[in-house]
Amino acid sequence: MGYTRATFLRSTLGAGAAALFAGCGTESRATPGGATKTDVSSKPKITLGFIALTDNASVVMAHELGLFAKHGVNVEVTKEASWASVRDKLLAGELQGAHCLFGMPFSVYTGVGGTAGKELPIGMVLNANGQAITLSSDFCGVGYGTPAGALPVVKALQAKREVTFAMTFPGGTHDMWLRYWLAAAGIDQKAVKVITIPPAQMVANMKVKNMDGYCVGEPWGGVAVKEEIGFTHIATQDIWKHHPEKALVFNKEFLDTRREDAKGVMKAILEAAAWLDNMENRKKAASTIGGPSYVNAPPDIIDARLAGQYALGCGLGDKKFTDDTMLYHDGGKLNFPRKSYATWFLAQYVRFGYLDKAPDYAAIADKLIKQDLYAEVAKEMKVPIPADDMQPFTVKLDGVTFDPKSPDASLKLYKPV
């Protein structure tokens, strides 16, 4: 027996969220996934890229649940090999949009991770939390969440060989979490080697000892534990609780010329995000995105960490996250693209030596963060918009409060790196 759209929304999103989306779209025969069946085959195709990570789920599930078609857009989702490939295809127009590192547009625009001046506009944030720093078994005695404990191990290893850590893209989120952790641990980032490895290749590279640790999104932290090649030293929500992680990033020409289509894409992803934050739906999401077309990793690992249940490895037992597990919607609070977060990333580029002088923080944030676009979508979806942008916030790991209105003054609060 087929579900009506209202029944699907109530059963999967809950009554409150069902009401939130009740006014969206038209009523017609529902697909098995529950979304309204709409023929969009005659419409221009929109290609969205994604990387093999658990946090692609709102993009992938919007496709699997038929939500793109429901919101009137003809979307194809494609698995990409690396963040550099995503960057290049977005700039070339081969991708109209992508699941993307929140920091990538700022990295590219400033020349840290691309050709300076190239614009990759951000429409919305896709998720928060749920990344991790994985260390090799050489660090087993360090334990969970104790950066200072890693310093003596690094020094001991350096007496024998070079110590190497990996992240996924210069100036991206994983790069910033790794460098932030190195600073908190008292490890001189210039005294260790930091390399770039695509997310899905992290585990294989750790197996052959190409690195001593890495920062990446799930499930590749959990997979390392299951395969006993390393342990979860710290989850990123214990670095900065509810940090921005991935974003929906557009090709500039597409956004400039097909704004309504971009809004349709965003509406579908917002609806999928709310569906994902109903914890009852996460097992289904894990089995779907775990398949070879998407993440190609054991669904049980994806499911466990989506549920906040982390087997840490190295005899550390389990750690349970509750309100700070990976989130995709959080009532809309996390999807709003904040200029304050853009400012934080740009300031960290100065701190870690990627930029030799302070950039024009406000101008870059205004250019790349499309809050007016998000506001239109949120209003039409009846999603509340937070009023906290450009307010100071504290990063948990070192307790430093960053004031986005005074980024250069905030940089003086950090110890030298």
Residue, then its C-alpha position, 0 to 999 in steps of 0.5 A: m500500500g502506497y503512502t500519502r505524502a502526509t503519512f510519510l512526513r508524519s512517520t519519518l519527520g515527526a508531526g512538527a516537521a511534517a507541518l513545517f513542510a506541509g505547504c511545500g509542493t503539490e499533492s499527487r501520487a507518492t513514490p515508495g520513498g514517500a516524496t511526491k512523484t513529479d516528472v522533471s525529465s524535461k528540465p535541464k539537468i543539474t549535476l551535484g558532486f559528493i565525496a564518499l563521506t557520511d556527511n554527504a547524506s542530505v544530498v544523497m538522501a534528497h536524491e534517494l527519497g525523490l525530494f529533488a524531483k518533488h521540488g521541481v529540479n532534475v538532479e543527478v548526483t555524482k561521486e567524485a574522487s577528491w576535493a581538488s576534483v570537486r573544486d576544479k569541476l565546480l569552477a569549470g561548470e561540470l558540476q553545478g553544485a556540490h557537497c563541499l568543505f565549508g572552508m574550500p571557497f575561502s581557501v580557493y578565493t585567497g589562493v591557499g587551495g586554488t587560483a586566487g579570486k575564483e568564486l565558489p558561492i555557499g548556499m547553505v551549511l550541510n552538517a555539523n560535527g562528526q569528523a575525527i582525528t585518528l592516530s596510529s597505534d604508536f600513540c595508543g597510550v595517549g588516550y582520548g581528547t588529550p592533545a598534550g599527551a601526543l607531544p612526547v610521542v611525536k618527539a620520540l618518533q622524530a628521533k627515529r624518522e619524520v612524523t606525518f599527518a594527513m588532511t584532505f584539502p589545504g585550508g579545508t575543514h579537516d586541515m583546520w581541525l588538524r592544525y588547531w589540534l597540533a597547536a593545542a598539543g604544542i606540536d610545531q606544525k613546521a616540524v612535522k609533515v602535513i600531506t593531502i590525501p582524499p578521504a576514502q584513501m586515508v585508511a589504505n594509506m595508514k595501513v602502509k604507514n604513509m602517515d601517523g595520523y589523519c583528520v577526516g570525516e566519517p566513516w573513515g575514523g570508524v573504519a580505522v578502528k574496526e580494522e585495528i590500524g588506529f584509534t579515535h583520538i578526538a572527535t571534532q565536536d570535542i574540538w569545537k562543538h557544532h562547528p560548520e563542516k560541509a556546505l552546499v557550494f554552487n558554480k557561480e554562473f549557475l547560481d547567477t543564471r538559475r537562481e530558482d533551480a538553486k533554490g529547488v536544490m536547497k529546499a530538497i536538501l533542507e527537507a532531507a536534512a530534517w529527515l536525517d535528524n529524526m534518529e529513527n531514520r538514520k539506520k535506513a540512511a546508513s544502509t543507503i549511503g553505505g552502498p558502493s555508489y555512495v560511501n562504499a563502507p560497512p553500514d554498521i560503522i556508519d550507523a553506529r557513529l551516526a547514532g553517536q556510539y563511537a568504539l574508540g579503539c586501542g582499549l579505550g572502550d566506547k564513547k557516547f555522544t548525544d546532543d553533539t553527534m553529527l547533525y544535518h538540520d538542528g531545527g535549521k540552526l546549522n544550515f544558516p551560512r554564517k559570515s562569522y564562520a567565514t571570518w574564523f577560517l580566514a583568520q586561521y589562515v593568517r594564524f597558520g601562515y597560509l596568508d602573510k597578512a589579514p585579508d578583507y574579512a568582511a568583503i570576502a564573507d559578503k562575496l561568498i556567503k549567500q545569506d540572501l539566497y538562504a533567507e529566501v529558501a528558509k522563508e518559503m520552507k518556514v525554517p527559522i533563521p538564527a539571529d546569532d551571526m557575527q557574535p563571539f563564540t568559544v572553541k572548546l579545545d583551547g577555550v579561546t573566544f573568537d570575536p568575528k567583529s575583531p578577528d585580528a584582536s582575536l588572533k592575539l589570544y592564541k599562543p604562537v604556533 
